């Protein structure tokens, strides 16, 4: 398991906890997921700008979507 995936899963576990527990309205849940995706996409962009390769970036985006869909 990659370091990125471990970090991503840890962030998702804490950031998306209210959505998973069902304490939010549908609109609040959507806003929470959008905010989470925006933060994680920004992290991926920073890695790309720092010199990470295309395959690594594509893999990171795929991992992000996998985590969100679980």
PDB file of N, CA, C, O and CB in Angstrom:
ATOM      1  N   UNK A   1       0.847  -1.174   0.000  1.00  0.00           N
ATOM      2  CA  UNK A   1       0.000   0.000   0.000  1.00  0.00           C
ATOM      3  C   UNK A   1       0.895   1.240   0.000  1.00  0.00           C
ATOM      4  O   UNK A   1       1.846   1.332   0.776  1.00  0.00           O
ATOM      5  CB  UNK A   1      -0.965  -0.004   1.224  1.00  0.00           C
ATOM      6  N   UNK A   2       0.581   2.178  -0.867  1.00  0.00           N
ATOM      7  CA  UNK A   2       1.409   3.376  -1.000  1.00  0.00           C
ATOM      8  C   UNK A   2       1.200   4.322   0.184  1.00  0.00           C
ATOM      9  O   UNK A   2       0.177   4.278   0.868  1.00  0.00           O
ATOM     10  CB  UNK A   2       1.093   4.099  -2.319  1.00  0.00           C
ATOM     11  N   UNK A   3       2.186   5.166   0.400  1.00  0.00           N
ATOM     12  CA  UNK A   3       2.108   6.160   1.466  1.00  0.00           C
ATOM     13  C   UNK A   3       0.955   7.121   1.196  1.00  0.00           C
ATOM     14  O   UNK A   3       0.240   7.530   2.111  1.00  0.00           O
ATOM     15  CB  UNK A   3       3.442   6.934   1.592  1.00  0.00           C
ATOM     16  N   UNK A   4       0.788   7.472  -0.079  1.00  0.00           N
ATOM     17  CA  UNK A   4      -0.309   8.378  -0.447  1.00  0.00           C
ATOM     18  C   UNK A   4      -1.653   7.773  -0.074  1.00  0.00           C
ATOM     19  O   UNK A   4      -2.518   8.465   0.463  1.00  0.00           O
ATOM     20  CB  UNK A   4      -0.273   8.692  -1.955  1.00  0.00           C
ATOM     21  N   UNK A   5      -1.835   6.498  -0.351  1.00  0.00           N
ATOM     22  CA  UNK A   5      -3.106   5.840  -0.054  1.00  0.00           C
ATOM     23  C   UNK A   5      -3.361   5.803   1.451  1.00  0.00           C
ATOM     24  O   UNK A   5      -4.489   6.030   1.888  1.00  0.00           O
ATOM     25  CB  UNK A   5      -3.119   4.416  -0.630  1.00  0.00           C
ATOM     26  N   UNK A   6      -2.347   5.523   2.238  1.00  0.00           N
ATOM     27  CA  UNK A   6      -2.507   5.501   3.696  1.00  0.00           C
ATOM     28  C   UNK A   6      -2.907   6.879   4.221  1.00  0.00           C
ATOM     29  O   UNK A   6      -3.802   6.998   5.059  1.00  0.00           O
ATOM     30  CB  UNK A   6      -1.204   5.034   4.375  1.00  0.00           C
ATOM     31  N   UNK A   7      -2.238   7.916   3.721  1.00  0.00           N
ATOM     32  CA  UNK A   7      -2.552   9.283   4.128  1.00  0.00           C
ATOM     33  C   UNK A   7      -3.964   9.659   3.696  1.00  0.00           C
ATOM     34  O   UNK A   7      -4.714  10.270   4.458  1.00  0.00           O
ATOM     35  CB  UNK A   7      -1.533  10.269   3.536  1.00  0.00           C
ATOM     36  N   UNK A   8      -4.311   9.295   2.492  1.00  0.00           N
ATOM     37  CA  UNK A   8      -5.638   9.584   1.949  1.00  0.00           C
ATOM     38  C   UNK A   8      -6.727   8.903   2.772  1.00  0.00           C
ATOM     39  O   UNK A   8      -7.734   9.529   3.104  1.00  0.00           O
ATOM     40  CB  UNK A   8      -5.725   9.135   0.486  1.00  0.00           C
ATOM     41  N   UNK A   9      -6.537   7.648   3.097  1.00  0.00           N
ATOM     42  CA  UNK A   9      -7.523   6.917   3.891  1.00  0.00           C
ATOM     43  C   UNK A   9      -7.672   7.514   5.286  1.00  0.00           C
ATOM     44  O   UNK A   9      -8.782   7.599   5.812  1.00  0.00           O
ATOM     45  CB  UNK A   9      -7.132   5.447   3.993  1.00  0.00           C
ATOM     46  N   UNK A  10      -6.562   7.926   5.884  1.00  0.00           N
ATOM     47  CA  UNK A  10      -6.624   8.545   7.208  1.00  0.00           C
ATOM     48  C   UNK A  10      -7.382   9.872   7.150  1.00  0.00           C
ATOM     49  O   UNK A  10      -8.200  10.162   8.023  1.00  0.00           O
ATOM     50  CB  UNK A  10      -5.205   8.767   7.765  1.00  0.00           C
ATOM     51  N   UNK A  11      -7.107  10.673   6.121  1.00  0.00           N
ATOM     52  CA  UNK A  11      -7.809  11.952   5.976  1.00  0.00           C
ATOM     53  C   UNK A  11      -9.295  11.717   5.728  1.00  0.00           C
ATOM     54  O   UNK A  11     -10.134  12.411   6.302  1.00  0.00           O
ATOM     55  CB  UNK A  11      -7.199  12.781   4.825  1.00  0.00           C
ATOM     56  N   UNK A  12      -9.625  10.754   4.887  1.00  0.00           N
ATOM     57  CA  UNK A  12     -11.027  10.455   4.592  1.00  0.00           C
ATOM     58  C   UNK A  12     -11.758   9.981   5.845  1.00  0.00           C
ATOM     59  O   UNK A  12     -12.906  10.357   6.083  1.00  0.00           O
ATOM     60  CB  UNK A  12     -11.128   9.391   3.486  1.00  0.00           C
ATOM     61  N   UNK A  13     -11.094   9.165   6.632  1.00  0.00           N
ATOM     62  CA  UNK A  13     -11.721   8.629   7.845  1.00  0.00           C
ATOM     63  C   UNK A  13     -12.126   9.750   8.795  1.00  0.00           C
ATOM     64  O   UNK A  13     -13.199   9.695   9.397  1.00  0.00           O
ATOM     65  CB  UNK A  13     -10.768   7.659   8.557  1.00  0.00           C
ATOM     66  N   UNK A  14     -11.283  10.759   8.934  1.00  0.00           N
ATOM     67  CA  UNK A  14     -11.603  11.859   9.841  1.00  0.00           C
ATOM     68  C   UNK A  14     -12.509  12.905   9.184  1.00  0.00           C
ATOM     69  O   UNK A  14     -13.468  13.371   9.799  1.00  0.00           O
ATOM     70  CB  UNK A  14     -10.321  12.519  10.326  1.00  0.00           C
ATOM     71  N   UNK A  15     -12.211  13.267   7.956  1.00  0.00           N
ATOM     72  CA  UNK A  15     -12.957  14.349   7.295  1.00  0.00           C
ATOM     73  C   UNK A  15     -14.372  13.943   6.907  1.00  0.00           C
ATOM     74  O   UNK A  15     -15.286  14.767   6.938  1.00  0.00           O
ATOM     75  CB  UNK A  15     -12.215  14.807   6.061  1.00  0.00           C
ATOM     76  N   UNK A  16     -14.556  12.686   6.544  1.00  0.00           N
ATOM     77  CA  UNK A  16     -15.863  12.240   6.054  1.00  0.00           C
ATOM     78  C   UNK A  16     -16.681  11.503   7.112  1.00  0.00           C
ATOM     79  O   UNK A  16     -17.739  10.951   6.807  1.00  0.00           O
ATOM     80  CB  UNK A  16     -15.677  11.345   4.857  1.00  0.00           C
ATOM     81  N   UNK A  17     -16.202  11.495   8.334  1.00  0.00           N
ATOM     82  CA  UNK A  17     -16.882  10.773   9.410  1.00  0.00           C
ATOM     83  C   UNK A  17     -18.341  11.207   9.594  1.00  0.00           C
ATOM     84  O   UNK A  17     -19.205  10.342   9.732  1.00  0.00           O
ATOM     85  CB  UNK A  17     -16.130  10.971  10.707  1.00  0.00           C
ATOM     86  N   UNK A  18     -18.653  12.516   9.601  1.00  0.00           N
ATOM     87  CA  UNK A  18     -20.060  12.917   9.760  1.00  0.00           C
ATOM     88  C   UNK A  18     -20.962  12.388   8.638  1.00  0.00           C
ATOM     89  O   UNK A  18     -22.122  12.056   8.884  1.00  0.00           O
ATOM     90  CB  UNK A  18     -20.159  14.433   9.813  1.00  0.00           C
ATOM     91  N   UNK A  19     -20.446  12.310   7.429  1.00  0.00           N
ATOM     92  CA  UNK A  19     -21.246  11.813   6.304  1.00  0.00           C
ATOM     93  C   UNK A  19     -21.511  10.323   6.450  1.00  0.00           C
ATOM     94  O   UNK A  19     -22.611   9.852   6.159  1.00  0.00           O
ATOM     95  CB  UNK A  19     -20.537  12.094   4.969  1.00  0.00           C
ATOM     96  N   UNK A  20     -20.516   9.588   6.895  1.00  0.00           N
ATOM     97  CA  UNK A  20     -20.654   8.141   7.055  1.00  0.00           C
ATOM     98  C   UNK A  20     -21.619   7.811   8.184  1.00  0.00           C
ATOM     99  O   UNK A  20     -22.384   6.852   8.089  1.00  0.00           O
ATOM    100  CB  UNK A  20     -19.288   7.496   7.322  1.00  0.00           C
ATOM    101  N   UNK A  21     -21.588   8.594   9.243  1.00  0.00           N
ATOM    102  CA  UNK A  21     -22.452   8.342  10.393  1.00  0.00           C
ATOM    103  C   UNK A  21     -23.892   8.781  10.152  1.00  0.00           C
ATOM    104  O   UNK A  21     -24.782   8.442  10.932  1.00  0.00           O
ATOM    105  CB  UNK A  21     -21.904   9.049  11.608  1.00  0.00           C
ATOM    106  N   UNK A  22     -24.125   9.529   9.084  1.00  0.00           N
ATOM    107  CA  UNK A  22     -25.481   9.932   8.735  1.00  0.00           C
ATOM    108  C   UNK A  22     -26.012  11.116   9.514  1.00  0.00           C
ATOM    109  O   UNK A  22     -27.226  11.271   9.646  1.00  0.00           O
ATOM    110  CB  UNK A  22     -26.389   8.797   8.926  1.00  0.00           C
ATOM    111  N   UNK A  23     -25.130  11.957  10.034  1.00  0.00           N
ATOM    112  CA  UNK A  23     -25.559  13.115  10.814  1.00  0.00           C
ATOM    113  C   UNK A  23     -25.800  14.355   9.959  1.00  0.00           C
ATOM    114  O   UNK A  23     -26.065  15.429  10.499  1.00  0.00           O
ATOM    115  CB  UNK A  23     -24.531  13.425  11.868  1.00  0.00           C
ATOM    116  N   UNK A  24     -25.714  14.229   8.648  1.00  0.00           N
ATOM    117  CA  UNK A  24     -25.821  15.388   7.768  1.00  0.00           C
ATOM    118  C   UNK A  24     -26.999  15.259   6.820  1.00  0.00           C
ATOM    119  O   UNK A  24     -27.427  14.158   6.474  1.00  0.00           O
ATOM    120  CB  UNK A  24     -24.538  15.573   6.978  1.00  0.00           C
ATOM    121  N   UNK A  25     -27.508  16.406   6.409  1.00  0.00           N
ATOM    122  CA  UNK A  25     -28.533  16.414   5.370  1.00  0.00           C
ATOM    123  C   UNK A  25     -27.854  16.103   4.040  1.00  0.00           C
ATOM    124  O   UNK A  25     -26.630  16.189   3.944  1.00  0.00           O
ATOM    125  CB  UNK A  25     -29.289  17.792   5.316  1.00  0.00           C
ATOM    126  N   UNK A  26     -28.618  15.747   3.022  1.00  0.00           N
ATOM    127  CA  UNK A  26     -28.000  15.477   1.714  1.00  0.00           C
ATOM    128  C   UNK A  26     -27.175  16.652   1.186  1.00  0.00           C
ATOM    129  O   UNK A  26     -26.101  16.440   0.624  1.00  0.00           O
ATOM    130  CB  UNK A  26     -29.074  15.127   0.704  1.00  0.00           C
ATOM    131  N   UNK A  27     -27.651  17.873   1.355  1.00  0.00           N
ATOM    132  CA  UNK A  27     -26.906  19.046   0.877  1.00  0.00           C
ATOM    133  C   UNK A  27     -25.595  19.214   1.643  1.00  0.00           C
ATOM    134  O   UNK A  27     -24.566  19.544   1.053  1.00  0.00           O
ATOM    135  CB  UNK A  27     -27.762  20.318   1.015  1.00  0.00           C
ATOM    136  N   UNK A  28     -25.634  18.987   2.951  1.00  0.00           N
ATOM    137  CA  UNK A  28     -24.413  19.091   3.755  1.00  0.00           C
ATOM    138  C   UNK A  28     -23.425  17.988   3.393  1.00  0.00           C
ATOM    139  O   UNK A  28     -22.214  18.210   3.373  1.00  0.00           O
ATOM    140  CB  UNK A  28     -24.748  19.026   5.251  1.00  0.00           C
ATOM    141  N   UNK A  29     -23.946  16.810   3.111  1.00  0.00           N
ATOM    142  CA  UNK A  29     -23.093  15.681   2.726  1.00  0.00           C
ATOM    143  C   UNK A  29     -22.378  15.976   1.405  1.00  0.00           C
ATOM    144  O   UNK A  29     -21.186  15.704   1.267  1.00  0.00           O
ATOM    145  CB  UNK A  29     -23.929  14.384   2.604  1.00  0.00           C
ATOM    146  N   UNK A  30     -23.104  16.529   0.445  1.00  0.00           N
ATOM    147  CA  UNK A  30     -22.502  16.880  -0.844  1.00  0.00           C
ATOM    148  C   UNK A  30     -21.410  17.929  -0.646  1.00  0.00           C
ATOM    149  O   UNK A  30     -20.329  17.819  -1.223  1.00  0.00           O
ATOM    150  CB  UNK A  30     -23.578  17.402  -1.829  1.00  0.00           C
ATOM    151  N   UNK A  31     -21.691  18.941   0.165  1.00  0.00           N
ATOM    152  CA  UNK A  31     -20.699  19.991   0.425  1.00  0.00           C
ATOM    153  C   UNK A  31     -19.450  19.414   1.088  1.00  0.00           C
ATOM    154  O   UNK A  31     -18.333  19.819   0.768  1.00  0.00           O
ATOM    155  CB  UNK A  31     -21.304  21.092   1.312  1.00  0.00           C
ATOM    156  N   UNK A  32     -19.634  18.480   2.001  1.00  0.00           N
ATOM    157  CA  UNK A  32     -18.502  17.854   2.684  1.00  0.00           C
ATOM    158  C   UNK A  32     -17.631  17.073   1.705  1.00  0.00           C
ATOM    159  O   UNK A  32     -16.405  17.180   1.734  1.00  0.00           O
ATOM    160  CB  UNK A  32     -18.998  16.929   3.799  1.00  0.00           C
ATOM    161  N   UNK A  33     -18.267  16.292   0.842  1.00  0.00           N
ATOM    162  CA  UNK A  33     -17.512  15.519  -0.147  1.00  0.00           C
ATOM    163  C   UNK A  33     -16.803  16.435  -1.145  1.00  0.00           C
ATOM    164  O   UNK A  33     -15.662  16.170  -1.524  1.00  0.00           O
ATOM    165  CB  UNK A  33     -18.443  14.553  -0.891  1.00  0.00           C
ATOM    166  N   UNK A  34     -17.465  17.504  -1.570  1.00  0.00           N
ATOM    167  CA  UNK A  34     -16.835  18.452  -2.499  1.00  0.00           C
ATOM    168  C   UNK A  34     -15.605  19.096  -1.876  1.00  0.00           C
ATOM    169  O   UNK A  34     -14.573  19.236  -2.532  1.00  0.00           O
ATOM    170  CB  UNK A  34     -17.835  19.537  -2.921  1.00  0.00           C
ATOM    171  N   UNK A  35     -15.714  19.487  -0.611  1.00  0.00           N
ATOM    172  CA  UNK A  35     -14.578  20.093   0.085  1.00  0.00           C
ATOM    173  C   UNK A  35     -13.427  19.097   0.199  1.00  0.00           C
ATOM    174  O   UNK A  35     -12.269  19.452  -0.025  1.00  0.00           O
ATOM    175  CB  UNK A  35     -15.000  20.585   1.486  1.00  0.00           C
ATOM    176  N   UNK A  36     -13.743  17.855   0.546  1.00  0.00           N
ATOM    177  CA  UNK A  36     -12.722  16.816   0.661  1.00  0.00           C
ATOM    178  C   UNK A  36     -12.023  16.608  -0.682  1.00  0.00           C
ATOM    179  O   UNK A  36     -10.795  16.546  -0.741  1.00  0.00           O
ATOM    180  CB  UNK A  36     -13.347  15.493   1.153  1.00  0.00           C
ATOM    181  N   UNK A  37     -12.803  16.499  -1.761  1.00  0.00           N
ATOM    182  CA  UNK A  37     -12.218  16.306  -3.088  1.00  0.00           C
ATOM    183  C   UNK A  37     -11.350  17.494  -3.497  1.00  0.00           C
ATOM    184  O   UNK A  37     -10.289  17.309  -4.093  1.00  0.00           O
ATOM    185  CB  UNK A  37     -13.321  16.085  -4.124  1.00  0.00           C
ATOM    186  N   UNK A  38     -11.790  18.700  -3.185  1.00  0.00           N
ATOM    187  CA  UNK A  38     -11.017  19.894  -3.541  1.00  0.00           C
ATOM    188  C   UNK A  38      -9.663  19.895  -2.826  1.00  0.00           C
ATOM    189  O   UNK A  38      -8.637  20.197  -3.436  1.00  0.00           O
ATOM    190  CB  UNK A  38     -11.807  21.174  -3.189  1.00  0.00           C
ATOM    191  N   UNK A  39      -9.663  19.562  -1.557  1.00  0.00           N
ATOM    192  CA  UNK A  39      -8.411  19.516  -0.790  1.00  0.00           C
ATOM    193  C   UNK A  39      -7.475  18.463  -1.356  1.00  0.00           C
ATOM    194  O   UNK A  39      -6.292  18.730  -1.566  1.00  0.00           O
ATOM    195  CB  UNK A  39      -8.691  19.228   0.696  1.00  0.00           C
ATOM    196  N   UNK A  40      -7.995  17.270  -1.606  1.00  0.00           N
ATOM    197  CA  UNK A  40      -7.150  16.175  -2.085  1.00  0.00           C
ATOM    198  C   UNK A  40      -6.662  16.421  -3.516  1.00  0.00           C
ATOM    199  O   UNK A  40      -5.526  16.079  -3.843  1.00  0.00           O
ATOM    200  CB  UNK A  40      -7.915  14.852  -2.016  1.00  0.00           C
ATOM    201  N   UNK A  41      -7.501  17.004  -4.368  1.00  0.00           N
ATOM    202  CA  UNK A  41      -7.063  17.341  -5.730  1.00  0.00           C
ATOM    203  C   UNK A  41      -5.949  18.384  -5.680  1.00  0.00           C
ATOM    204  O   UNK A  41      -5.013  18.334  -6.478  1.00  0.00           O
ATOM    205  CB  UNK A  41      -8.255  17.865  -6.578  1.00  0.00           C
ATOM    206  N   UNK A  42      -6.049  19.323  -4.748  1.00  0.00           N
ATOM    207  CA  UNK A  42      -4.994  20.331  -4.598  1.00  0.00           C
ATOM    208  C   UNK A  42      -3.679  19.671  -4.188  1.00  0.00           C
ATOM    209  O   UNK A  42      -2.616  20.030  -4.694  1.00  0.00           O
ATOM    210  CB  UNK A  42      -5.405  21.399  -3.556  1.00  0.00           C
ATOM    211  N   UNK A  43      -3.752  18.716  -3.280  1.00  0.00           N
ATOM    212  CA  UNK A  43      -2.541  17.997  -2.865  1.00  0.00           C
ATOM    213  C   UNK A  43      -1.910  17.261  -4.043  1.00  0.00           C
ATOM    214  O   UNK A  43      -0.688  17.232  -4.187  1.00  0.00           O
ATOM    215  CB  UNK A  43      -2.866  17.002  -1.737  1.00  0.00           C
ATOM    216  N   UNK A  44      -2.751  16.670  -4.879  1.00  0.00           N
ATOM    217  CA  UNK A  44      -2.244  15.956  -6.058  1.00  0.00           C
ATOM    218  C   UNK A  44      -1.585  16.940  -7.024  1.00  0.00           C
ATOM    219  O   UNK A  44      -0.521  16.652  -7.572  1.00  0.00           O
ATOM    220  CB  UNK A  44      -3.390  15.185  -6.771  1.00  0.00           C
ATOM    221  N   UNK A  45      -2.211  18.102  -7.235  1.00  0.00           N
ATOM    222  CA  UNK A  45      -1.630  19.120  -8.121  1.00  0.00           C
ATOM    223  C   UNK A  45      -0.280  19.593  -7.605  1.00  0.00           C
ATOM    224  O   UNK A  45       0.650  19.803  -8.385  1.00  0.00           O
ATOM    225  CB  UNK A  45      -2.580  20.315  -8.264  1.00  0.00           C
ATOM    226  N   UNK A  46      -0.172  19.761  -6.300  1.00  0.00           N
ATOM    227  CA  UNK A  46       1.107  20.175  -5.719  1.00  0.00           C
ATOM    228  C   UNK A  46       2.184  19.127  -5.970  1.00  0.00           C
ATOM    229  O   UNK A  46       3.327  19.470  -6.272  1.00  0.00           O
ATOM    230  CB  UNK A  46       0.956  20.426  -4.212  1.00  0.00           C
ATOM    231  N   UNK A  47       1.828  17.865  -5.847  1.00  0.00           N
ATOM    232  CA  UNK A  47       2.790  16.793  -6.120  1.00  0.00           C
ATOM    233  C   UNK A  47       3.213  16.821  -7.583  1.00  0.00           C
ATOM    234  O   UNK A  47       4.384  16.610  -7.899  1.00  0.00           O
ATOM    235  CB  UNK A  47       2.191  15.418  -5.765  1.00  0.00           C
ATOM    236  N   UNK A  48       2.263  17.081  -8.472  1.00  0.00           N
ATOM    237  CA  UNK A  48       2.573  17.134  -9.899  1.00  0.00           C
ATOM    238  C   UNK A  48       3.509  18.302 -10.204  1.00  0.00           C
ATOM    239  O   UNK A  48       4.472  18.155 -10.957  1.00  0.00           O
ATOM    240  CB  UNK A  48       1.281  17.255 -10.727  1.00  0.00           C
ATOM    241  N   UNK A  49       3.222  19.450  -9.620  1.00  0.00           N
ATOM    242  CA  UNK A  49       4.074  20.626  -9.821  1.00  0.00           C
ATOM    243  C   UNK A  49       5.465  20.430  -9.225  1.00  0.00           C
ATOM    244  O   UNK A  49       6.435  21.048  -9.664  1.00  0.00           O
ATOM    245  CB  UNK A  49       3.421  21.858  -9.206  1.00  0.00           C
ATOM    246  N   UNK A  50       5.547  19.563  -8.223  1.00  0.00           N
ATOM    247  CA  UNK A  50       6.838  19.290  -7.586  1.00  0.00           C
ATOM    248  C   UNK A  50       7.656  18.268  -8.365  1.00  0.00           C
ATOM    249  O   UNK A  50       8.779  17.943  -7.980  1.00  0.00           O
ATOM    250  CB  UNK A  50       6.627  18.798  -6.164  1.00  0.00           C
ATOM    251  N   UNK A  51       7.090  17.758  -9.469  1.00  0.00           N
ATOM    252  CA  UNK A  51       7.864  16.872 -10.319  1.00  0.00           C
ATOM    253  C   UNK A  51       7.401  15.435 -10.392  1.00  0.00           C
ATOM    254  O   UNK A  51       8.054  14.617 -11.040  1.00  0.00           O
ATOM    255  CB  UNK A  51       9.229  16.882  -9.874  1.00  0.00           C
ATOM    256  N   UNK A  52       6.300  15.098  -9.752  1.00  0.00           N
ATOM    257  CA  UNK A  52       5.795  13.728  -9.829  1.00  0.00           C
ATOM    258  C   UNK A  52       5.374  13.425 -11.266  1.00  0.00           C
ATOM    259  O   UNK A  52       4.878  14.303 -11.972  1.00  0.00           O
ATOM    260  CB  UNK A  52       4.602  13.518  -8.850  1.00  0.00           C
ATOM    261  N   UNK A  53       5.570  12.199 -11.687  1.00  0.00           N
ATOM    262  CA  UNK A  53       5.267  11.793 -13.053  1.00  0.00           C
ATOM    263  C   UNK A  53       3.782  11.603 -13.312  1.00  0.00           C
ATOM    264  O   UNK A  53       2.973  11.541 -12.386  1.00  0.00           O
ATOM    265  CB  UNK A  53       5.988  10.530 -13.371  1.00  0.00           C
ATOM    266  N   UNK A  54       3.446  11.512 -14.576  1.00  0.00           N
ATOM    267  CA  UNK A  54       2.056  11.373 -14.991  1.00  0.00           C
ATOM    268  C   UNK A  54       1.389  10.113 -14.483  1.00  0.00           C
ATOM    269  O   UNK A  54       0.230  10.147 -14.068  1.00  0.00           O
ATOM    270  CB  UNK A  54       1.973  11.402 -16.469  1.00  0.00           C
ATOM    271  N   UNK A  55       2.103   9.006 -14.509  1.00  0.00           N
ATOM    272  CA  UNK A  55       1.524   7.746 -14.034  1.00  0.00           C
ATOM    273  C   UNK A  55       1.261   7.822 -12.534  1.00  0.00           C
ATOM    274  O   UNK A  55       0.236   7.342 -12.050  1.00  0.00           O
ATOM    275  CB  UNK A  55       2.460   6.556 -14.356  1.00  0.00           C
ATOM    276  N   UNK A  56       2.184   8.423 -11.811  1.00  0.00           N
ATOM    277  CA  UNK A  56       2.007   8.576 -10.362  1.00  0.00           C
ATOM    278  C   UNK A  56       0.790   9.450 -10.050  1.00  0.00           C
ATOM    279  O   UNK A  56       0.027   9.150  -9.132  1.00  0.00           O
ATOM    280  CB  UNK A  56       3.274   9.185  -9.727  1.00  0.00           C
ATOM    281  N   UNK A  57       0.616  10.517 -10.806  1.00  0.00           N
ATOM    282  CA  UNK A  57      -0.511  11.426 -10.596  1.00  0.00           C
ATOM    283  C   UNK A  57      -1.826  10.743 -10.965  1.00  0.00           C
ATOM    284  O   UNK A  57      -2.812  10.863 -10.238  1.00  0.00           O
ATOM    285  CB  UNK A  57      -0.327  12.716 -11.421  1.00  0.00           C
ATOM    286  N   UNK A  58      -1.847  10.035 -12.079  1.00  0.00           N
ATOM    287  CA  UNK A  58      -3.056   9.314 -12.481  1.00  0.00           C
ATOM    288  C   UNK A  58      -3.421   8.261 -11.444  1.00  0.00           C
ATOM    289  O   UNK A  58      -4.596   8.062 -11.137  1.00  0.00           O
ATOM    290  CB  UNK A  58      -2.864   8.658 -13.859  1.00  0.00           C
ATOM    291  N   UNK A  59      -2.428   7.600 -10.917  1.00  0.00           N
ATOM    292  CA  UNK A  59      -2.647   6.591  -9.883  1.00  0.00           C
ATOM    293  C   UNK A  59      -3.208   7.233  -8.613  1.00  0.00           C
ATOM    294  O   UNK A  59      -4.099   6.675  -7.972  1.00  0.00           O
ATOM    295  CB  UNK A  59      -1.335   5.847  -9.570  1.00  0.00           C
ATOM    296  N   UNK A  60      -2.690   8.394  -8.256  1.00  0.00           N
ATOM    297  CA  UNK A  60      -3.172   9.105  -7.068  1.00  0.00           C
ATOM    298  C   UNK A  60      -4.629   9.519  -7.238  1.00  0.00           C
ATOM    299  O   UNK A  60      -5.419   9.419  -6.299  1.00  0.00           O
ATOM    300  CB  UNK A  60      -2.301  10.341  -6.787  1.00  0.00           C
ATOM    301  N   UNK A  61      -4.985   9.982  -8.430  1.00  0.00           N
ATOM    302  CA  UNK A  61      -6.384  10.366  -8.683  1.00  0.00           C
ATOM    303  C   UNK A  61      -7.307   9.150  -8.630  1.00  0.00           C
ATOM    304  O   UNK A  61      -8.419   9.233  -8.109  1.00  0.00           O
ATOM    305  CB  UNK A  61      -6.513  11.062 -10.053  1.00  0.00           C
ATOM    306  N   UNK A  62      -6.848   8.033  -9.165  1.00  0.00           N
ATOM    307  CA  UNK A  62      -7.643   6.804  -9.117  1.00  0.00           C
ATOM    308  C   UNK A  62      -7.846   6.358  -7.672  1.00  0.00           C
ATOM    309  O   UNK A  62      -8.942   5.940  -7.297  1.00  0.00           O
ATOM    310  CB  UNK A  62      -6.962   5.683  -9.933  1.00  0.00           C
ATOM    311  N   UNK A  63      -6.798   6.446  -6.864  1.00  0.00           N
ATOM    312  CA  UNK A  63      -6.913   6.090  -5.447  1.00  0.00           C
ATOM    313  C   UNK A  63      -7.899   7.013  -4.740  1.00  0.00           C
ATOM    314  O   UNK A  63      -8.677   6.568  -3.896  1.00  0.00           O
ATOM    315  CB  UNK A  63      -5.537   6.155  -4.758  1.00  0.00           C
ATOM    316  N   UNK A  64      -7.866   8.293  -5.084  1.00  0.00           N
ATOM    317  CA  UNK A  64      -8.787   9.257  -4.486  1.00  0.00           C
ATOM    318  C   UNK A  64     -10.231   8.871  -4.781  1.00  0.00           C
ATOM    319  O   UNK A  64     -11.064   8.841  -3.875  1.00  0.00           O
ATOM    320  CB  UNK A  64      -8.498  10.676  -5.005  1.00  0.00           C
ATOM    321  N   UNK A  65     -10.529   8.580  -6.019  1.00  0.00           N
ATOM    322  CA  UNK A  65     -11.896   8.202  -6.378  1.00  0.00           C
ATOM    323  C   UNK A  65     -12.304   6.883  -5.733  1.00  0.00           C
ATOM    324  O   UNK A  65     -13.450   6.728  -5.313  1.00  0.00           O
ATOM    325  CB  UNK A  65     -12.035   8.102  -7.892  1.00  0.00           C
ATOM    326  N   UNK A  66     -11.383   5.941  -5.652  1.00  0.00           N
ATOM    327  CA  UNK A  66     -11.675   4.668  -4.988  1.00  0.00           C
ATOM    328  C   UNK A  66     -12.055   4.886  -3.526  1.00  0.00           C
ATOM    329  O   UNK A  66     -13.011   4.291  -3.028  1.00  0.00           O
ATOM    330  CB  UNK A  66     -10.468   3.726  -5.082  1.00  0.00           C
ATOM    331  N   UNK A  67     -11.300   5.739  -2.848  1.00  0.00           N
ATOM    332  CA  UNK A  67     -11.574   6.004  -1.434  1.00  0.00           C
ATOM    333  C   UNK A  67     -12.926   6.697  -1.269  1.00  0.00           C
ATOM    334  O   UNK A  67     -13.690   6.349  -0.369  1.00  0.00           O
ATOM    335  CB  UNK A  67     -10.452   6.869  -0.818  1.00  0.00           C
ATOM    336  N   UNK A  68     -13.226   7.653  -2.111  1.00  0.00           N
ATOM    337  CA  UNK A  68     -14.495   8.379  -2.010  1.00  0.00           C
ATOM    338  C   UNK A  68     -15.680   7.453  -2.286  1.00  0.00           C
ATOM    339  O   UNK A  68     -16.708   7.545  -1.615  1.00  0.00           O
ATOM    340  CB  UNK A  68     -14.513   9.566  -2.989  1.00  0.00           C
ATOM    341  N   UNK A  69     -15.542   6.579  -3.251  1.00  0.00           N
ATOM    342  CA  UNK A  69     -16.652   5.693  -3.599  1.00  0.00           C
ATOM    343  C   UNK A  69     -16.883   4.585  -2.575  1.00  0.00           C
ATOM    344  O   UNK A  69     -17.976   4.023  -2.509  1.00  0.00           O
ATOM    345  CB  UNK A  69     -16.405   5.080  -4.948  1.00  0.00           C
ATOM    346  N   UNK A  70     -15.878   4.272  -1.787  1.00  0.00           N
ATOM    347  CA  UNK A  70     -16.065   3.268  -0.725  1.00  0.00           C
ATOM    348  C   UNK A  70     -16.845   3.908   0.352  1.00  0.00           C
ATOM    349  O   UNK A  70     -17.138   3.271   1.364  1.00  0.00           O
ATOM    350  CB  UNK A  70     -14.724   2.717  -0.179  1.00  0.00           C
TER     351      UNK A  70
END
